[in-house]
Amino acid sequence: MSTEARPERASVRLSARTVALYAIGSLGTGGYATLPGLVLTYFLTDNLGVAALAAGLIVTAAKVWDVLIDPLIGAASDRQLARTGSRRGFMVTGGLALPAFFALTFAVPPSWGPVAGAICVLLAFLATATAFSLFQVPYVALPAELTGSYDERTRLLGWRVVVLTAAILLFGAGGPALRNAGDDPVTGYLLMGIASGIVIGVGMLIASRTAAAAARRMSSGREAETIPSTWRDQYMSGFRALGRSQPFRALLGTFVLQALATGTMLAGAQYVATWVLRSEDAVTFVFVALVGPALLATPGWTLIARRLGKERAFAGASVLFTIAAASLVLAVWAPGPWIYASVAVAGIAYAGLQSLPMAMLPDVITHDERTSGTGQAGTFTGIWTAGETIGFALGATAVSLTLAATGYVSTVAGETVDQPDAAIAGIVLSFSVLPALLMIASLLTLRGYRLRRDDIEAPMTSDA
């Protein structure tokens, strides 16, 4: 197959401004991924009185909606790029819409009752998820278009993860602090939803400006593309990408399993703070223990990836996270402040788990472009974002099922209950053993990823 010349992007070093603007988008991704995963199930069970199983189904339903729309948004983003030369329109729409829907998700008072409250939260969170996907799918597509350099992508995504980990700290610690700053839980959750939604939206709007830089680099010599138009063609385009790209299947499978592992820990963190560490406010210290080391470790993983390769560094981070998560099972018999040390080790690994696969995804897109013709980055990132969503959704579901199976007692705001020992043991297991087992499974799928630096940076050839 003849391979026509592509725009030259590999030799250009990204400007500090472009790297900074792109990284700021992780205020949005970090906030959206962290705060609902941390407090939404807890908000439903311990503030609105919704049964644990029903709360898990609500969070899962919103994520299933994400899975359905992400491939469509990916294909639509590719069409927008082909038509206008930029992916920015969807990103701006998402950034403007999300703050209002995010605030509404946490605006439901307990006085409405568990059924009405659950329905309202579901509808608001569905709208929030839609707004986020409009931003996130094209956002994840941009690194493949900003640069073709193997190392520049690692640098770009490394700085993104520095901001991401800072956002996790900001929202993971600051969100509960805002909740507790209110005169009562109803006011506190509303304050948290409004302030957090605004910060998330601002981060999205700032990052949308990098779409222009990507468009400029892609414009010269761009080939005409055939973009699927019907919803059926859009889904089939995603399935074809999975079918033809073995590196994508391996990386996506690994990432979904790891999203499930980290989603399980995230959804269980508030329960661990409240019922294992015996302080609702302890969730702030859990996040400080996780994110503080991650902020420091991200540059280290970038250096390791330059020396050993992204895939080997990624495997090392996965093993380290597995060990740290497994050690937390001891909290069943001996809960105490030592938990923060294990979480800190997990934080060191978490920095690599975030930056490295995101730096590998543009390599997968470039490899597909080389081997199969003109790439469709939005199609790949639509499937990728859907997979990530599945992982985080099932993480919350796994926690809610564990709570339901072990007899967890739901309450409304202001009530005090005692949890059975079985429920507390279930909380710990969902925070330790389950994530460790999922990480081990992800190491098996990672073995199928075989792209190396030479596969990405070898010059493209053109047959006469």
MIGUDO-247302 format. One record per atom (N, C-alpha, C): x, y, z. Coordinates in pm, whole numbers, plus 50000, padded with zeros to 5 digits. Example, Ala and Ser with C-alpha at 12.3 -4.5 7.8 and 13.67 -1.06 7.14 Angstrom:
513194943150780
512304955050780
513204967050780
512854977550708
513674989450714
512905000350787
***
This chain:
500854988050000
500005000050000
500885012450000
500545021349913
501315033649905
501015042550023
502075047850082
501915056750197
502305070850158
501355079950150
501645093650112
502265101250226
502945112150191
503605120050295
502585126250388
502915126450515
502065132750616
502705145950658
501965154650724
502575166750779
503685163250875
504775170150866
505915167250955
505675173451091
505575164751192
505335169751327
506355164751427
507175154951387
508025148251484
509195156851531
509695165751445
510945172651477
510735185351558
509485189951572
509215202651636
508985200551785
509735207951867
509535207452011
508355216152047
507465210752126
506285218252167
506675230152254
506015241452233
506305253152314
505795251052456
506405258252550
505985257452690
504535262052703
504115271652624
502735276452630
501755265452589
502065258452480
501175247652436
501085236652541
502225232952598
502235222552701
501405226952822
501575239652862
500855244652980
499355245152955
498955250452840
497525251452810
496885237652804
497575228252742
497005214652734
496895208552873
497935210352954
497945204353088
496805209653174
496475222453159
495435228553242
494085221553221
493905215053107
492685207653085
492445196753188
493515192353252
493365181953353
492725187153481
492565200353496
491695205353602
490275200053581
489885199453453
488575194053421
488505178953435
489435172053374
489385157453378
489615152253519
490535158653593
490795154253729
489615156653820
488975168353806
487835171453889
486655162353862
486355160253734
485215151953700
485445137353739
486655132553720
486935118553753
486995116353904
487445126453978
487695124554121
486455126654207
485835138154195
484805141954292
483555133154285
482955130954167
481815121654165
482195107554210
483365102754168
483775089454211
484005088654360
484425099654419
484715099854563
483455101254647
482555110254610
481465113754702
480065111054650
479885107954521
478525106854469
477775094954529
478405083254532
477755071754593
477475074354741
478455080354808
478295083754950
477185094154968
477105103954879
476045114054882
474675107454872
474555097454787
473285090554769
472925081854891
473915074354942
473605064855050
473515071455186
474385081455213
474485087055348
473925101255360
473355106455251
472735119655258
471275119255211
471015111455105
469665110555052
468945097855095
469665088655161
469025076455209
468745066255101
469415067154987
469225057554877
469955044554912
469335033254887
469965020354915
471255018954836
472225011854896
473555010754835
473485005054694
472674994654674
472594988554542
472004998254440
470975005554480
470365015454390
471335026754358
472115030954458
473105041454435
474135036954332
474585024454343
475535019254246
474945018654106
473675015154096
473015014453965
472885028253902
472665038453985
472565052153932
473885056553870
474965054553943
476285058353892
476605050253767
476295037453768
476575028853653
475765032953531
474475036453551
473635040453439
474195052653368
474685062353445
475265074253384
476525070753306
477305061453356
478515057453287
478215049253162
477165041053167
476745033753047
476355043552937
475695054352976
475365064852880
476635070452817
477655072752898
478955077152847
479475067552742
479425054652772
479955044552681
479225045052548
477925047652550
477145048052427
477485060252342
477715071652408
477885083952330
479325086952293
480295081652368
481685085152341
482135081652199
481845069552148
482245066752008
481575076051908
480305079851934
479625089151844
480275102851847
480635107351968
481295120351980
482675119851913
483375108651926
484675107351861
484585108851710
483625101751649
483455102751505
482995116851465
482105122751546
481645136351517
482795146251528
483705143851622
484875152651636
485775151551514
485935139451461
486705137751337
486035145351221
484705144851214
484005152151108
484175167151126
484115171751251
484305186051275
485715190351233
486705182051263
488075185051223
488195185851072
487585176151002
487665176150855
486925188150795
485835192350860
485015203050804
485555216950838
486025218850962
486425232151008
487915233551032
488635222251040
490065222751066
490415223051214
489435221451303
489695221951446
488655213651521
489065208451638
488155201051726
487605209951838
487845222751832
487595231551946
486115233251979
485235232651879
483825235551903
483195226752009
483435213552000
482885204552100
483465207252238
484765210352242
485435212452369
484835224652441
484575235252367
484005247352426
482585244752474
481795237452395
480425234352435
480415226652567
481275216752579
481345209052703
481765217552821
482755226252800
483235234752908
482195244652957
481345249452867
480305258952906
479125252152975
478795239952934
477605233252986
477835226053119
479045221053141
479255212353256
479015219053392
479455231353416
479315236853552
477885236553605
476905240053522
475515240353569
475015226353604
475295216653517
474805203053542
475525196653660
476805199853676
477555194453789
476975199453921
476655212453927
476065218054049
474705211754078
473895209553974
472565203853993
472645189554047
473705182254013
473855168554061
473865168054213
474475177954276
474595178054422
473635187954489
472625192354414
471685202354467
470415195954523
470305182754517
469065175954559
469025174854711
467965179754778
467875179054924
467275165754971
467625161055090
467045148655143
465535149155160
464965161155175
463525162555199
462695157655082
463295156054965
462555151154849
462285136154856
463005129154944
462825114854956
463805107254868
464085094554904
465095086854830
464755084754683
463475082254649
463135079154510
463265091454422
462625102454461
462715114754383
464155119754377
464855118854490
466255123154492
467105115054398
466915101954396
467705093354308
467445096654162
466185099054125
465855102253986
466485115453943
466395125554029
466965138653996
468485138153983
469125130854072
470575129554063
470955122453934
470215112053899
470515104753775
470425113853653
469345121553642
469165130253526
470255140953518
470575146953632
471605157453633
472975151653599
473245139653651
474555133753625
474675128953481
473565124553420
473585121153277
473955133353193
473375144753225
473695157053152
475145161153175
475625159653300
477035162653330
477965153753249
477645140853243
478485131453169
478525134953021
477405139252965
477375143052824
478265155052798
478165165152883
478995177152868
480475173652878
480805164952974
482205161252990
482725153852867
481935144852811
482385137252694
482615146452574
481785156752559
481995166152450
483375172552456
483875174552576
485235179852592
486285168852585
486105158252659
487165148752685
487595140952560
486645136952477
486995128652362
487925136152266
487605148452222
488575155652137
489845159552212
489735162152341
490925165752421
491965154552418
491525142352433
492455131052433
493035128652293
492335133152189
492825131352052
493955140952017
494085152052088
495005162652048
496485158852051
496995151152151
498435148352150
498955141852023
498165133151961
498605126851837
498745137051725
498035148351737
498075158651633
498995170151667
499325171751795
500245182351835
501685179151801
502075166451811
503465162451783
503515147751747
504465144251660
504695130351626
505885124551698
506505132051789
507715127551858
507365118251975
508035107051981
507855097252089
508115103652224
509225111052237
509585117052366
508775129652396
508425137352293
507615149352318
506225145752371
505695134452324
504415130152376
504515126452524
505625120152560
505835116952701
505945129652783
506665139552731
506785152452800
505425159252813
504665159852705
503355166352706
502425159652806
502345146352801
501425139352891
501955138953033
503285139753049
503845140453184
503395152953256
503465164353188
503015176753251
501515176853271
500795170353178
499355169253199
499065161753330
499835151353357
499575143453477
500015150953603
501015159753592
501345168253707
500125176553747
499475182553647
498265190353676
497125181153720
497035169353658
495985159953696
496095155953842
497305152853887
497475148854027
497205160654121
497595172654078
497255184354158
495745186354164
495065183554052
493605184754050
492955174354140
493515162454142
492995152054231
493095156654377
494235162754410
494405168054545
493425179454571
493305188454474
492415199954490
490975195454513
490505186354430
489105182254439
488905171454545
489885162454558
489745151854657
489805157054799
490625167354823
490715173154956
489795185354970
489795193854867
489015206154874
487525204054863
487105193954782
485675191354768
485015187754900
485505177554971
484935174555103
485055186255201
486135194055191
486275205555281
485175215755254
484865218255127
483755227355094
482435221655143
482255208655127
481025202255175
480845204455325
481935203255398
481855204755544
481805219355588
482065228555495
482045242855530
480635248355537
479675241155480
478295245855484
477695244555623
476645252155647
475965251655776
475295238155800
474965231255692
474355218055701
474775210355576
474575196955573
475015189055457
474395193655325
473135197755326
472485202055202
473195214155142
473435224155225
474165236155179
475595232755141
476235223955218
477615220355192
477775213555057
476925204055026
477025197254896
476745206854781
475795215954798
475505225754694
476695234954670
477305239754778
478495248154767
479615240754694
479825228354732
480835220154667
480555218654517
479295216054482
478945213954341
479135226354257
478745237954310
478875250354233
480335254054213
481105254354321
482505258454312
483315248754225
483115235954246
483875225954170
483505226454022
482215227853992
481795228553852
482415240253779
482515251753845
483115263553781
484585261053751
485325255453847
486755252953825
486955242953713
486155232253710
486255222353603
486005228853467
484955236953458
484635243353331
485705252853284
486285260553374
487355269953337
488565262253282
488935251353348
490045243253298
489785238053158
488565233753132
488215228752999
488345239852893
487825251452923
487835262352826
489265266952794
490115267152896
491515270952871
492195260752781
491995247952809
492645237352730
492125237052588
490905241552564
490365241152428
491185249552331
491975258952383
492785267552296
493895259852228
494295248152283
495345240352217
494835233852090
493535233052071
493005227351948
493455235351826
493645248451844
494105256751733
495525253251693
496395250751793
497775246851763
497815233551691
496985224151733
496925211151666
496455212851523
495465221351502
494925223451368
495975229351275
496785238751324
497835244751240
498845234351197
499215225351288
500215215351254
499665204751159
498365202451165
497775192051081
497335197150945
497275210350928
496635215750807
497465213550682
498795214650692
499645213850575
499685199750519
499255198150394
499355185150328
498375174950379
497325179150447
496375169650504
495605162550393
495445149550406
494715141750308
493215142850331
492445140750225
491005139850241
490685127050316
489745127850407
489395116450489
487935112550467
487675099850479
486315094950474
485855092650617
484985101150668
484535100550807
483145094350810
482905084350893
481585078150900
480535088450941
479355087550877
478335097650900
477155092550983
476675080450957
475555075351035
476055069651167
475125068751266
475535063551396
476035049251385
475425041251295
475885027451278
477315027151224
477585035651123
478935036251066
479955040951170
479515049951259
480435054951360
480815044051459
479835036251502
480155024951591
481025014751519
480685011751395
481455001851320
482885006651297
483075019751279
484425025151264
485265022351388
484635023751505
485345020651628
485695005951639
484754997251604
485024982851608
486124978951509
486124985551392
487184982651295
488544986851347
488594998251417
489865002551476
490364992351578
489454987151660
489834976651755
490304964151684
489614960751575
489944948351506
491294948751435
491644960451378
492864960751298
494114964351379
493944970451497
495104975251574
495314966651698
496224957051688
496544948751804
497124956851919
498014966551893
498504974752005
497394982252077
496374986752003
495264993752066
494464984452155
494224972252109
493484962752191
494224959852322
495534957752312
496324954652431
496344966352529
496574978352477
496654990152564
495304993452623
494234992552542
492904995552592
492484985552700
492734972752677
492394962752777
493104965152909
494374968752900
495154971853020
494584984053092
494274994353015
493795006853075
492425005053139
491534997253076
490204995053133
490304987753266
491134977353271
491304969953396
491874978953506
492804987653469
493394996453569
492435007553610
491605012253516
490565021853554
489585015553651
489275002853630
488394995653722
489044994653860
490344991753863
491064990553991
491095003854065
491495014553996
491575027554062
490185033054092
489185030054006
487825034254032
487255027754157
487615015254179
487175008154299
487755014654424
489055017754419
489685024354534
489105038254557
488855045454448
488325058954461
486935058854524
486075049754476
484715049154530
484705044454675
485715036854716
485765031754853
486475040854951
487165051354902
487985059654989
487175066455100
486025072155064
485225078955165
484725069155270
484375057055229
483915047055325
485055042555416
486255041355360
487415037855442
487665048755546
487575061455503
487795072455596
486765072255710
485495070255674
484425071255773
484385059355867
484535047155814
484275035155893
485505027255933
486645029555866
487885022655904
488785032055984
488975044255931
489765054256003
488915062356102
487605060156099
486665066056194
486625081256192
486775086956071
486655101456056
486255104555913
485105110755894
484675114455760
485685123655694
486325132155774
487305141555721
488635134955684
488845122555725
490125115855695
490325113655546
489225114655467
489375112955323
490335123555266
490375135255329
491315145655284
492755140855299
493075134655410
494435129855432
494765117955341
493755110055309
493975099155213
494405104855078
493755115455036
494105121354907
495435128654911
495755134855021
497085141055034
498165130355026
497935118955092
498905107955088
499055102454948
497965102354869
498025097154733
498675106954637
498255119554642
498625129054539
499965135654564
500325137854692
501625144054720
502775136454656
502915123354680
503985115754613
503825115454462
502575115154413
502365114554268
502895127154199
502705138654263
503225151054205
504735150554190
505405144854289
506855144054285
507345133054191
506525122554173
506995110754100
506835112053949
505955120653901
505695121253757
506935123853674
507785133653708
509015135453628
509915123153631
509905115853743
510715103753751
510245093153654
508935091253641
508425081553543
508745085853401
508765098853375
509145103753242
510575099953210
511475101653307
512885097953287
513025082853267
512305075053346
512365060453332
511885056253194
510815062653146
510285059353014
511275062752904
512005073752917
513015077152817
514135066752813
514475061352928
515585051952934
515175037752899
514055033252953
513655019152938
512565016952835
511855027652796
510695026152709
509415027652791
508385032952727
507145035552799
506505022852853
506545012252772
505835000052813
506484993652935
507824993852946
508494988053062
508254996653186
508305009753169
508015018653282
506575016753329
505655014953236
504245012753269
504074999853349
504764989353307
504694976653380
505244978253522
506334985753537
506904987853669
505954995353761
505285005553708
504305012953788
503145003953829
502744994953740
501624985953770
501974976253882
503184970953878
503614961753983
503674968854118
504214980954119
504324988454244
502934991354303
501994995054217
500634997754264
499994985154321
500234973754257
499684961054304
500154957854446
501434959654469
501994956754601
501384965954707
501294978854674
500744988454770
499284985554802
498494982554698
497064979754721
496884967154804
497644956654772
497494944054845
497824945654993
498774954155026
499164955955166
498044961855251
497104968955188
496034975555262
495044965655322
495084952955281
494164943055337
494394941255487
495574944655535
495864943355678
494964952355763
494334962255700
493444971155775
492214963955827
491904952155775
490794944355830
491054941055977
492314937956009
492664933856145
493354944856225
494034953956157
494794964156229
494664977756160
493474983956165
493344997156104
494155007456179
494645017356107
495425027756172
496075037056073
496815046956123
497445056956036
498465051155938
498945038855961
499895032855866
499295031755726
497965032055716
497305031255586
497805042255493
498085053955550
498555065155467
499875061955397
500745053955462
502025050455400
501815041755277
500935031855287
500645023355171
499995031455058
499115040655095
498485049154995
499525057954926
500535062455001
501595070754942
502395062954839
502685050154867
503385041854768
502505040154645
501215037954666
500295037154553
500295050154473
500465061454542
500505074354474
501705075654382
502845070554425
504035070654340
503755062854212
503135051154227
502805042954110
501715049554026
500765055954091
499625061754021
500065072253919
501115079553950
501635089453856
502015082853724
502665071353731
503025064053609
501825058053540
500855053253617
499655047153559
498835057253480
498955070053515
498215080353443
498985085553322
500255088953340
500995095553232
501405085953121
501815073853155
502415065053054
501415059552953
500265054052993
499335049452890
498795060752804
498615072652863
498155083952783
499205088452683
500495086452714
501565089352619
501705078352516
501255066252547
501315055052454
500165055452353
499015061052391
497875061452300
498175069052171
498815081052173
499155087452046
500085079051959
500955071052023
501825062051946
500985051651873
499955046651940
499055036851877
498345043151758
497885055551774
497195062551665
498135064651547
499375068751575
500365070751469
500665057551398
500805046751474
501075033651414
499935029551322
498705032051363
497565028751277
497575037051150
497955049851163
498035058551047
499075053450948
500205048651000
501275043450914
500845030750841
500125022050910
499845008750856
498515007750783
497595017050813
496245015650759
495765027850682
496615037650662
496205049550591
495915060950686
495095070250642
494805082250720
494185078650855
494745084150962
494255081151096
492975088651129
492235083351222
491035089751273
491175090151425
491875100151475
492205100651617
490955101051704
489925108351658
488705109151737
488025095751755
488085087451653
487505074051664
488225066051771
489545066651771
490315059451873
490025064852013
490015078052027
489835083652160
488395082252210
487425081352116
486065078452158
485955064752222
486585054752159
486605041252216
487395041152347
488515048252350
489365048852470
488605054852588
487945066252564
487215072852672
486055064252719
485395057352625
484325048152665
484865036952752
486045031552716
486645021052798
487025025952936
487585037852944
487925043653074
486665045453158
485595049953094
484345051953164
483795038853218
483875028353137
483415015153183
484175011153310
485495013153308
486305009253423
485895016553549
485775029853540
485415037553659
483985034653704
483075032453607
481695029453643
481605016253716
482265006053664
482204992953727
482934993053862
483895002153879
484545003554009
483545007754115
482755018054084
481715022354179
480685011354199
480345004354092
479374993454103
479904982354193
481194978954176
481784968354259
481714971954407
481984984554439
481904988854580
480464987954631
479514992754550
478124992554596
477614978354612
478014969254523
477604955254537
478214949054662
479484952554689
480124947554810
479414952554935
479064965354936
478344971055049
476994964155069
476284962154957
474974955754967
475104941355018
476124934154969
476294920155006
476734918355150
477404928455205
477924927155341
477064934255445
475884939155403
474934944555499
475144959055538
475714967155448
475934981255479
474594988255503
474534996755604
473315003755643
473345018055589
472455021355496
472365034955442
471635043955540
471945057055536
471315066655627
471015079555552
470235088155614
470035101655564
470865111055650
471055123255601
471895132855672
471415134955815
472355134655910
472035137156050
471835124856134
471595113256070
471405100956145
472745094356178
472775086856287
473965079656328
473635064856337
474475056556275
474275042056279
475605035256305
475545022556341
476735014156351
476695004156237
477845002456171
477934992856062
478344979256115
477804968356056
478254955056097
479704952656059
480364943556132
481774940556104
481964935655961
480994928155910
481114923055773
481164934455672
480394945055694
480384956355602
481734963655604
482304965155723
483614971755732
484694963455665
484644950155683
485604941455614
485434942455464
484174943355416
483934944755273
484494957755218
484394968455295
484974981255254
486484979855233
487154973555328
488604971955317
488974963255198
488254952155177
488584943155066
488394950154931
487374958454920
487174965654794
488204976554773
488914980254876
489954990454870
491344984454854
491464971254864
492784964954866
492894952854774
492274941854812
492444929354737
491884930354596
490694935754582
490084936754449
490914945154353
491364957354391
492244964854300
493534957454268
494124950454366
495364943154340
495154932154237
494054924754247
493774914154150
493554919754010
492874931054001
492644937353872
493954942253810
494854947253893
496154951553842
496954939753789
496894928553857
497584916653808
497044912553672
495724912953657
495124909753528
495584919453419
495744932153455
496164942153356
497594939553308
498434934053393
499794930753352
499794919853245
498824911053250
498734900553148
498354906553013
497414915953010
497044922052883
498144931152830
498914937352920
499994946152877
501074938552801
501214925752827
502204917652756
501964917452605
500734920252564
500424920452421
500784933352351
501234943452425
501604956352363
503064955652318
503294956852187
504644954652134
505214966552058
504584978152063
505134989851996
506344995052073
507384998751999
508585004352058
508915017651990
509925024452040
510305037551986
510535036951835
511245026751787
511555025851645
510305024551558
509255018451613
508015017251537
507335030651517
507605040051608
506945053151602
507775063251525
509085063151543
509905073751487
510605069951359
510375057751308
510915054251177
510285063251073
511065068450977
510505077850879
509455071050790
508405078650758
507395073750666
507965073750524
507645063550451
508145062350314
506995063950217
507305067650098
506285069249994
506695060949874
505845051849831
506135043449715
505845051349587
506685049649496
506505056649369
505315050849295
***
